Every structure is written in C-alpha cells, then in structure tokens.
Amino acid sequence: MDKLNNLLKELGISKVKLAKFLGVSRQMIYNYLELDDINKWPKDKKVLLLNLLGVKTPEEIDKIKIDTDYIAEVEVRLNSIVSDSSSSISIEAGNTLLDGLNRKDQELMVSIIDLLKEKLEDPNDTDGHNTVKYLYHFIQSLDTSKELKYILGYVAKETGFIKPLEFVFNEEEQFIFESIMYSAFVLYNSGGASKTKLAECHKRFTNQIEQKMEEKLSRTLELNNIKNLALKELGYTEINENNASEVFEKIAEIQSRKVGN
C-alpha cells in the first residue's frame, strides 16, 4: 500500500478526485488507503482503481514506471469521470473568489484550493500546515526573483508532470538553473554532502538572510518615523479616509527632503 500511496502522490491525484472517480466519500478514501492490502478493498472499487492506473492486478502496481506519457494517460482516464462537481468550490457565475479569471484559470485555481484544503484537513498534521505556510511565502516571493519560477519548472519536470525540454520562461537561464539544481540534488543524494562540510556555506547563507531582515526592519522603522513626522507636521494623530491623500503627499515631500540632503 505504500507503493500505491506514493504512486498517487507522484501522479498528483488528490483524495478529492480519487473519491469522485470511485464514487465514495473522501473519508472512505482515507479508510481504503489505511488498509494493508488493496485486495481488502470492495471488489468494484479495486477494479476501478486498477483501471485508472492501467493495470490488471494489484501486483502490477509495483512495476509501474511513471513518465510524462503515463501521467497524461491516467489524467485522461481520471478526467473522463471527474468533473468540476468534485471540487469543494463550484465554478459558476457569482463566485467572487474566481472573479476575473477565464475558465482555464478558474479550473486551475479550484484544483489548487482543493489540494491545499486536503493538506490542511488534519489538525494534527503539522507537516501539512507548515508545508502550506511555506508554499504561501513562496508564492508571496515569486515576483522578487525569477529563479523562483525556475524552481517551479525544475520540480514539475523532476516529478514528471511536464516534459524535460519544455521551457516556458527564459530558455537559456532556465536551462542553466535546472542543470545546477540537478547537480546539487545529485550531490545531496550521493551522500557526499555533509553538515560538517557545508557548515561554513550555511553560515554565510544565515548571515545573508539576517542582514536582509535587519535592512527590512530598518526600512520599516524609517518609514514609520516619516509617517509620524508627516502626521505631526499636518496636525493629525492618525491616517484615515479623509486625510490619507494629504498625509501621503506629505510623506513624499519629507522623503524628497532627505534625498536633497
């Protein structure tokens, strides 16, 4: 069953979609996957799962090799049954969460939300919570570095969801970055990299992050001081809807004074 669980993860098949495909509740999927043998599943559900995976017997699951073609084949079989109704969010007019998105982007958004919801459903799963929290910060940072998009491309290729020679960003830069990432993972998985050998490198990494945080804090304090000065010069105690425009103009004026000095 470990092989099956790992296979479903590699294929990106959520509990939501699998439940819809098998015609059972999501909780029932959890129950099935906790069993130690797929042969203990109800016969009709076992047959449906084997058909989805393109095999005839449970033993063949261990021999499945995942590549982009296999993922595409499973996706086609899955989508032949699963529709938008399997989602926790309906794609329909009036859904403000999806406002301004075309149909393709709406479907993508719904799929992402369903996966995130699944990760957060177990209140005792701290790894799930922290993973989603880190993903949130990753998305927040996407526009700060083009390399973060290259990381997404590398992961999508490494997990077999897209072809290795697909480059949707800057091809040359993405090619170089992916090659470096691959070399780093080879070193990591070879056992040749140890904490002792990398301690100095990680120390430089830590120092760089701490410096950035100090600069950010310093900038925040500076902006707060400028805001307070602007309020004081204008005779206000706070920024509100009525004075916001005037206060922002005063802040810009104070900043220009600093530049002039």
Order of alpha helices (4+ residues) and beta strands (2+ residues): alpha-alpha-alpha-alpha-alpha-alpha-alpha-alpha-alpha-alpha-alpha
